[in-house]
Amino acid sequence: MNNPARLWAAALAAAAVPAAVVFGAQRPGINIGLSLLVIVLATWLSEQRLQRSLWRAVPFVDWMALTLASVSAVSSNPVVLVLSLLALGWCCALSVLHRAGWRGAALHPFWLALAPLRALGLVASGTRDAALGAISQLRAERHLPVLRGVLFAVPLVLVFFLLLAEADTTFETLRSQLSAALQDLSFLPRLLFWLVMSLLMAGVLAIASRDPVPQREPAVAADIAGTRTATERLIVLGSVVALFAVFLVLQVGTLFGNPGAIAGSGITYAQAVHRGFGQLIVVVSVSAALLLVLDRRALRGAAEGRVRAVSAVLLGQCLLLLLSAWQRLAAYEEAYGWTVQRVCVQLCIIAIAAALLVLLRELMLRMLLRRALRRITTVMALMALVLCFWNIPAWVVDANLDRSARGHEVDWRYLVDELPLDAVPALQRQLAKLDATQGNSLRCRLLRQPQLKSLLTTPDRWFEWNWRRSQALAAAQRLTREAGEGCAATTGGE
């Protein structure tokens, strides 16, 4: 890839894939993963590491990006897709920084938020270097005959093609198609997209093909000298521990009980779950951040053991507060049923609890901020993958129908009208268990859902294929057969 001609050829070829399958696609699907796979392979080949195994040659952040790209081929939930694409862009930025030499210590937590901007600047610099290299190569005396020959041959071949089109039907068809395309100009946006992607790919390949130069670590990432003595930290942490202890003692009944189920308590289920729920999560998160900040600026001394003991007590109290938040939400779900949002909040509580346990383990050892943050980030990434790949809407449908078997009402409006396409197969199975009148009414209502109607009328193209959308399409076709002609007339009339 030190040859500019090869670099630009690889960039143009790699950019052609997203230009063909991503631009103009109505829905995300395997096109995202396919495009990223081609880009990663082109970048890997440009590093000239064919003698190494693929697992060792490709950095972890690239595997993470490929995993996130596969979400577009699995989930059809719009919120999940948007969040996964944002995380994918962030991982791609980290991959560029990694190949440019920004590794380990330079990727400081306080600078990670700026990773996309820093990566874009590096790619722009790489594109400039690749363009200057190509211009220098074209100006070389040994390449001038090739350039002059191409400039003379292209118009000559075009003229001969137009003349021969009068004598051959195949050439005539090609000329007509070319003329129609030039008059329509619909190809220009795709061509512009391909050129922009080619410029970005050229910058990425230019960065990957040269030996990474270790970058100087930003000043904010340098180790900060200890300024907080054990006494100061004991006062701060001890005050918080004392406040939490008083709060837990005074709120035992409302924290771990279920006041919404007690007649005459004056508190509804909604008040029981919303009253301080968000504040509890914020307090726990700020407490964890407080521990990290105080430890980073800690001045170690003889009282370090007492500081760790108080910190461990604080983490234990935070876990109790999270348990309280979980209990409040569980009581609310038992009364009103499950929703996707409530299940996601519970998963976030689990992730925060796991992060607190990571901090507790670090306290038992010698606290290393970067190691702790790396492990916490890993926990959060794993939970994000669970949110992406687990079919939560389908689970919500099954859980609410199982709950109805215990005598509770079902919020059909939420299940039929508000859940994404991921829930359609589960709904189709559950509707088959209802009586004919109710089941047919709900089938018609489900088939009028805009997303489902759009999927039935315009199925995915091959590069838009998505596992859950394909399942939803099959379930919708079964719903149409089960509903019969009456429902077809109703849906067609709207």
C-alpha positions in Angstrom: 0.0 0.0 0.0 3.0 2.3 -0.1 2.2 2.5 -3.9 -0.4 5.4 -4.3 -2.0 3.7 -7.3 -2.7 0.6 -5.3 -3.9 2.5 -2.4 -6.4 4.5 -4.4 -7.5 1.4 -6.3 -8.2 -0.4 -3.0 -10.0 2.7 -1.7 -12.3 3.0 -4.8 -13.0 -0.8 -4.7 -13.8 -0.9 -1.0 -16.0 2.2 -1.2 -18.0 0.7 -4.1 -19.6 -1.9 -1.7 -21.3 0.7 0.6 -22.2 2.8 -2.5 -23.9 -0.3 -4.0 -25.8 -1.7 -1.0 -26.0 1.1 1.6 -26.8 4.2 -0.4 -30.5 4.2 -1.4 -31.4 1.3 0.9 -34.8 1.7 2.5 -33.9 -0.3 5.6 -30.7 -1.4 7.3 -29.8 -5.1 7.1 -26.8 -7.2 6.1 -25.7 -4.2 4.0 -24.1 -2.6 7.0 -22.2 -5.6 8.1 -21.1 -6.5 4.5 -19.8 -3.0 4.0 -17.9 -2.9 7.2 -16.4 -6.3 6.6 -15.0 -5.2 3.2 -13.6 -2.1 4.8 -12.0 -4.0 7.7 -10.5 -6.6 5.3 -9.1 -3.8 3.1 -7.6 -2.1 6.1 -6.2 -5.3 7.4 -4.6 -6.2 4.0 -3.1 -2.7 3.8 -1.2 -3.3 7.1 0.9 -6.0 5.3 0.4 -8.5 8.1 -0.6 -11.5 6.1 1.9 -13.6 8.0 -0.1 -13.1 11.2 -3.3 -14.7 12.2 -6.5 -12.8 11.6 -7.4 -12.8 15.3 -4.1 -11.2 16.2 -3.9 -8.8 13.2 -7.3 -7.2 13.7 -7.6 -5.2 16.9 -10.3 -5.9 19.4 -12.2 -2.6 18.5 -12.6 -3.9 15.0 -14.2 -7.1 16.2 -16.5 -5.0 18.4 -17.4 -2.9 15.4 -18.2 -6.0 13.3 -20.4 -7.3 16.1 -22.3 -4.0 16.3 -22.7 -4.0 12.5 -24.4 -7.4 12.7 -27.1 -5.9 14.9 -28.6 -4.3 11.7 -29.1 -7.8 10.3 -30.7 -9.1 13.5 -32.9 -6.5 15.2 -35.6 -4.5 13.6 -36.2 -2.2 16.6 -35.6 1.4 15.3 -34.2 2.6 18.7 -31.8 -0.3 18.9 -30.6 0.2 15.3 -30.0 3.9 15.9 -28.0 3.3 19.1 -26.0 0.5 17.5 -25.1 2.6 14.5 -23.9 5.4 16.8 -21.8 3.0 18.8 -20.5 1.6 15.5 -19.3 5.0 14.4 -17.5 5.5 17.7 -15.8 2.1 17.4 -14.6 2.9 13.9 -13.2 6.2 15.2 -11.3 4.2 17.9 -10.0 1.8 15.3 -8.5 4.7 13.3 -6.9 6.1 16.4 -5.5 2.7 17.3 -3.9 2.4 13.8 -2.5 5.9 14.1 -0.7 5.1 17.3 -3.1 6.4 19.8 -3.1 3.3 22.0 -3.4 2.5 25.7 -2.6 5.4 27.8 -3.3 8.0 25.1 -6.9 6.8 24.9 -7.7 8.5 28.2 -11.3 8.3 29.4 -11.7 12.1 29.4 -10.7 12.1 25.7 -12.7 9.2 24.5 -15.8 11.4 23.8 -13.6 13.4 21.3 -12.5 10.2 19.5 -14.8 10.8 16.4 -13.5 14.3 15.9 -9.8 13.3 16.4 -10.3 10.3 14.0 -11.9 12.5 11.4 -8.9 14.9 11.5 -6.5 12.0 11.1 -8.4 10.6 8.2 -8.4 14.0 6.5 -4.7 14.2 7.0 -4.3 10.7 5.6 -6.4 11.5 2.5 -4.3 14.6 1.9 -1.1 12.5 2.1 -2.6 9.9 -0.3 -3.6 12.6 -2.8 -0.2 14.2 -2.7 1.4 10.9 -3.2 -0.8 10.1 -6.2 0.0 13.5 -7.7 3.7 13.0 -7.2 3.5 9.6 -8.8 1.6 11.0 -11.8 4.2 13.7 -12.3 7.0 11.2 -12.4 8.6 11.0 -15.8 8.0 7.3 -16.2 4.3 7.7 -15.6 3.7 10.6 -18.0 3.4 8.3 -21.1 0.7 6.2 -19.4 -1.2 9.4 -18.4 -1.0 10.8 -21.9 -2.1 7.5 -23.4 -5.1 7.3 -21.2 -6.2 10.9 -21.9 -6.0 10.2 -25.6 -7.6 6.7 -25.6 -10.7 7.5 -23.5 -12.3 10.1 -26.0 -11.2 8.0 -28.9 -12.9 4.8 -27.6 -16.0 6.9 -26.8 -16.2 8.2 -30.3 -15.8 4.7 -31.8 -18.4 3.3 -29.3 -21.0 5.9 -30.5 -20.3 5.1 -34.1 -20.5 1.3 -33.7 -23.8 1.7 -31.8 -25.4 2.4 -35.2 -24.3 -1.1 -36.4 -24.9 -3.3 -33.3 -28.1 -3.7 -31.2 -26.1 -4.4 -28.0 -24.1 -1.2 -28.4 -27.3 0.7 -29.2 -28.9 -0.6 -26.0 -25.9 0.5 -23.9 -25.9 3.9 -25.6 -29.6 4.4 -24.9 -29.2 3.4 -21.3 -26.2 5.8 -20.9 -28.1 8.6 -22.5 -31.1 8.0 -20.3 -28.8 8.0 -17.2 -27.1 11.3 -18.2 -30.5 12.9 -18.8 -32.0 11.6 -15.5 -28.9 12.4 -13.4 -30.3 10.1 -10.7 -26.9 8.4 -10.5 -25.2 11.6 -9.3 -26.0 11.3 -5.5 -24.8 7.7 -5.5 -21.6 8.7 -7.4 -21.0 11.6 -4.9 -21.5 9.1 -2.0 -19.0 6.7 -3.6 -16.4 9.5 -4.1 -16.8 10.7 -0.5 -16.4 7.1 0.8 -13.4 6.7 -1.4 -11.7 9.8 0.0 -12.4 8.5 3.6 -11.1 5.0 2.7 -8.0 6.5 1.1 -7.3 8.3 4.4 -7.9 5.2 6.5 -5.7 3.0 4.2 -2.9 5.7 4.3 -3.0 5.6 8.1 -3.0 1.8 8.2 -0.3 1.3 5.7 2.4 3.3 7.5 4.1 2.3 10.7 2.2 3.8 13.7 4.0 6.6 15.5 3.3 6.6 19.2 1.5 9.9 19.9 2.3 12.1 22.7 -0.3 11.7 25.5 -2.6 14.7 26.1 -1.7 16.7 29.2 -5.0 15.8 30.8 -4.1 12.2 30.6 -0.9 12.5 32.5 -0.8 11.0 35.9 -2.0 13.5 38.5 -0.1 13.8 41.7 -1.9 12.8 44.9 -3.5 15.8 46.6 -6.2 14.3 48.8 -5.0 12.9 52.1 -6.7 9.9 53.8 -8.3 12.3 56.3 -10.0 14.4 53.6 -11.3 11.3 51.9 -12.5 9.8 55.1 -14.5 12.9 55.9 -16.1 13.0 52.5 -16.9 9.3 52.2 -17.9 9.0 55.9 -20.4 11.9 55.5 -22.0 10.2 52.5 -22.1 6.8 54.3 -23.7 8.4 57.4 -26.3 10.1 55.2 -27.1 6.9 53.3 -27.4 5.0 56.6 -29.9 7.5 58.0 -31.9 7.4 54.8 -31.9 3.6 54.7 -33.1 3.3 58.3 -35.9 5.9 57.8 -37.1 4.5 54.5 -37.1 0.7 55.2 -40.8 0.4 54.7 -41.0 2.3 51.5 -37.7 1.2 50.1 -38.2 -2.6 50.4 -41.9 -2.8 51.0 -44.8 -2.3 48.5 -46.8 0.7 49.8 -48.7 0.8 46.6 -50.4 -2.5 47.4 -51.4 -1.4 51.0 -54.9 0.0 51.2 -55.0 3.4 52.8 -51.3 4.1 52.4 -52.1 7.1 50.3 -49.5 6.0 47.7 -50.4 4.6 44.3 -48.3 2.0 42.4 -47.1 4.8 40.0 -46.1 7.0 42.9 -44.3 4.1 44.6 -42.1 3.5 41.5 -41.6 7.1 40.4 -41.1 8.6 43.8 -37.3 8.9 43.9 -36.6 6.1 41.5 -34.6 8.3 39.1 -32.9 10.1 42.0 -31.8 6.7 43.5 -30.1 5.8 40.2 -28.4 9.2 40.0 -27.2 9.1 43.6 -25.7 5.6 43.0 -23.9 6.7 39.8 -22.5 9.9 41.3 -21.3 7.9 44.4 -19.4 5.6 42.1 -17.9 8.5 40.2 -17.0 10.1 43.6 -15.0 7.0 44.6 -13.1 7.1 41.3 -12.3 10.8 41.5 -11.1 10.7 45.1 -9.0 7.6 44.4 -7.3 9.2 41.4 -6.2 12.2 43.5 -5.4 10.1 46.6 -2.3 10.7 48.6 -1.6 7.2 50.0 -0.8 6.8 53.7 -1.1 4.7 56.7 -4.9 5.2 56.9 -5.5 3.7 53.5 -7.1 0.6 54.9 -9.8 2.6 56.7 -10.5 4.6 53.5 -11.0 1.3 51.6 -13.3 0.0 54.4 -15.5 3.1 54.3 -15.5 2.9 50.5 -16.6 -0.7 50.6 -19.5 0.3 53.0 -20.5 3.0 50.6 -20.6 0.6 47.7 -22.7 -1.8 49.8 -25.2 0.9 50.5 -25.3 1.8 46.8 -26.2 -1.9 46.1 -29.0 -1.7 48.6 -30.3 1.4 46.9 -30.2 -0.4 43.5 -32.0 -3.3 45.1 -34.7 -0.9 46.3 -35.0 0.6 42.8 -35.4 -2.9 41.3 -38.0 -3.8 43.9 -40.1 -0.7 43.1 -40.0 -1.4 39.4 -40.8 -5.1 39.9 -43.9 -4.2 42.0 -45.1 -1.8 39.4 -44.7 -4.5 36.7 -46.6 -7.0 38.7 -49.5 -4.5 38.9 -49.4 -3.1 35.4 -47.4 -5.5 33.3 -44.1 -5.3 31.4 -43.0 -2.9 28.7 -39.8 -2.7 26.7 -38.7 0.5 28.6 -39.2 -1.1 32.0 -37.2 -4.2 31.0 -34.4 -2.0 29.6 -34.3 -0.1 32.9 -34.0 -3.3 34.8 -31.1 -4.4 32.6 -29.4 -1.0 33.2 -29.8 -1.6 37.0 -28.1 -5.0 36.6 -25.3 -3.3 34.6 -24.8 -0.6 37.3 -24.7 -3.3 40.0 -22.1 -5.2 38.1 -20.0 -2.0 37.7 -20.3 -1.5 41.5 -19.1 -5.0 42.1 -16.1 -4.4 39.8 -15.3 -1.3 41.9 -15.6 -3.3 45.0 -13.1 -5.9 43.7 -10.7 -3.1 42.7 -10.9 -1.8 46.3 -9.8 -5.2 47.5 -6.8 -4.9 45.3 -4.7 -1.8 44.5 -7.1 0.6 42.7 -5.9 1.2 39.2 -8.3 3.7 37.5 -7.7 2.7 33.9 -8.1 -1.0 34.7 -11.3 -0.3 36.6 -12.7 1.9 33.8 -11.7 -0.7 31.3 -13.6 -3.4 33.2 -16.6 -1.2 33.8 -16.7 -0.4 30.1 -16.5 -4.1 29.3 -19.5 -4.7 31.6 -21.5 -1.9 29.9 -20.6 -3.2 26.4 -21.8 -6.7 27.3 -25.0 -5.3 28.6 -25.4 -3.2 25.4 -25.0 -6.4 23.3 -27.7 -8.1 25.4 -30.0 -5.1 24.7 -29.2 -5.4 21.0 -29.5 -9.1 20.4 -32.1 -10.2 22.9 -35.6 -9.9 21.5 -37.1 -7.9 24.3 -40.4 -7.0 22.6 -41.2 -10.7 22.0 -40.4 -11.5 25.6 -42.6 -8.6 26.8 -45.5 -10.1 24.7 -45.1 -13.6 26.2 -44.6 -12.3 29.8 -47.8 -10.2 29.6 -49.8 -13.0 28.2 -48.5 -15.4 30.9 -49.4 -12.7 33.4 -53.0 -12.6 32.0 -53.3 -16.3 32.9 -53.0 -15.2 36.6 -56.1 -13.0 36.2 -54.5 -9.7 35.1 -55.6 -7.6 32.2 -53.6 -7.2 29.1 -52.8 -3.9 27.5 -53.5 -4.9 23.9 -53.2 -1.3 22.8 -49.5 -1.2 23.8 -48.7 -4.8 22.5 -50.4 -4.3 19.1 -49.9 -0.6 18.3 -46.6 0.4 20.0 -44.3 -2.6 19.9 -41.8 -2.9 16.9 -41.8 -5.6 14.3 -39.7 -7.8 16.6 -42.8 -8.6 18.5 -45.0 -9.7 15.5 -44.1 -13.4 15.6 -44.8 -13.7 19.3 -48.1 -11.8 18.8 -49.1 -14.1 16.0 -48.6 -17.1 18.2 -50.4 -15.6 21.2 -53.4 -14.4 19.1 -53.9 -18.0 17.9 -54.8 -18.9 21.5 -57.6 -16.4 21.8 -61.3 -16.9 20.8 -62.1 -16.3 17.2 -63.8 -12.9 17.6 -61.2 -11.2 19.8 -58.3 -12.8 17.9 -59.6 -11.7 14.5 -60.2 -8.2 15.7 -56.6 -7.9 17.0 -55.2 -9.5 13.9 -56.9 -6.8 11.7 -55.6 -4.2 14.1 -52.1 -5.5 13.9 -52.1 -5.8 10.1 -53.0 -2.1 10.0 -49.7 -1.2 11.7 -47.8 1.1 9.3 -44.5 -0.7 9.7 -46.1 -4.1 9.0 -48.1 -2.8 6.0 -44.9 -1.3 4.5 -43.1 -4.6 5.0 -45.9 -6.5 3.3 -46.1 -4.2 0.3 -42.3 -3.7 -0.2 -40.3 -6.7 1.1 -36.6 -6.3 1.8 -34.1 -6.6 -1.1 -31.3 -9.1 -0.7 -28.9 -6.5 0.8 -31.6 -5.3 3.2 -32.2 -8.7 4.7 -32.9 -8.8 8.4 -33.5 -11.8 10.5 -36.3 -10.4 12.6 -37.9 -8.6 9.8 -38.0 -11.8 7.8 -39.7 -13.5 10.8 -42.1 -10.6 11.1 -43.0 -10.9 7.3 -43.6 -14.6 7.6 -45.8 -14.0 10.7 -47.7 -11.2 8.9 -48.4 -13.6 6.0 -49.8 -16.2 8.5 -51.9 -13.4 10.2 -53.3 -12.5 6.8 -54.3 -16.1 6.1 -55.8 -16.5 9.6 -57.7 -13.3 9.5 -59.5 -14.1 6.2 -61.2 -11.9 3.7 -63.0 -9.6 6.1 -59.8 -8.4 7.6 -58.2 -8.0 4.1 -61.1 -5.8 3.1 -60.8 -3.7 6.3 -57.1 -3.2 5.9 -57.3 -2.5 2.2 -59.9 0.2 2.8 -57.7 2.3 5.1 
